[in-house]
Amino acid sequence: MDDERWLQDMRSVYVSKSADKLSDLIQAVSGLEKSPESTVAYRRLDRLLHNLIGSGGSYGLPEVSDAARHMLQRLKAAKERHDMLAPALMSDLRAGLMRLEEVFSRAALER
């Protein structure tokens, strides 16, 4: 199997699991929203976003990495400002989720 075909197959598998990835992210954002000062909730969302940043690039979906990176930057900035309760943070995180849904939906159509 040539490298390009292998990458397409791997990308297809990755995209097919996007619903699970998005579900995990939605739960993590909701958990942070319910407990904005929770270190566990913060770390879970941080880890999931880091994973998407790396995997998006690895599977040839840089838009996944970009969206996750933007979400992570907003999350870290709020943490540094001790402003995890900011409505703008949750709004930005939810917008990031919507962006990821769009990217994964488009990638699924391209399979």
N, C-alpha and C positions, 0 to 999 in steps of 0.2 A: 504494500500500500504506500503510495507516495505521501510526502509530508503534508501537502495541501489538503488532500482528502482526509488524512488522519486528523488534522486540525478542524476541518469541517465536521467530522464525526464527533469529536470531543466537544466542540462548540454546541452541537445539537444536543448532546447529553446535558451539558451545562445549562442551556436554555430550558430544557425540559424540566429541570429542577428549580427553575426560577420561582415558581409559585411557593415552594417551601421556603426559599430564601426570603421572599417578600413577606410571607407570613411571620417568619422569625423576626424580621425587622419591625413589622407592625406591632407585634407583641412587645418588642424591646422599647419602641417609642412610647407605647401606651404605659408600660411599666415605669418608664422615666417620668412620664406625665403624672402618674399617680403618686410617685415617690421621688420628686426631683432631687432630693438630697441623698438618695440611696447610692452608695458606692457600687453595690452589686448591679443595679440597673444601669448606671453609667458605664461600668466595665463591660457589661454584656453588649450594649449598643456600640461601644468603642471597638470591641472585638469583631462584631459582625461587619461593621463598616470597613475595618482594616482588611478583613477577608475579601470583601467585595472589591476593594481598591486593587488588591493583588490579582484576584481571579479574573476580573474584567479585562485587564491587560493581557493576562496569560492566554485567555480564550479569544482574543481578537475583538473585544467589545470595550474599547476605550471610553465610550460614553457611560458605561456602568461605573468604571473607575472614577471618572470625572464627577458624576452625581454623588457617589459615596464619599469622595474626597471633600466635596463642598459641604456635605452634611457633617462630616467629621470636623472640619474646620469650624463650623458654627457651634458644634457641641463643645469643642475644646475652648473656644473663645468665651462661651457662656460660663464654663467651669472656671476659667481663669478670672473672670469678673465676679465670680460668686453670684451669678444671675441665672441659675437654672430654672427659676420660676418665670422668666420672661415669656410672655405670650408669643413674642416674635420668634423665639427659639422653636417652639412647638410648631408654629406656622411654617418655618423654614424646613423643619424636619419632615413635616407632612408633604410639603411641596417636593422635597427630595424623593420621598416615597412614590409620589405620582410620577415623577420623572423616571425613576427606575422601572415602574410598571410600563410606561410608554416604551422605553428602550427594550425591555424584555419582550413586550408584545410585538414590536417591530421585528426583532430578531427571530421570534418564533414564526412569523410570516415568511421570513426569508429562508427558512430551512428547506 
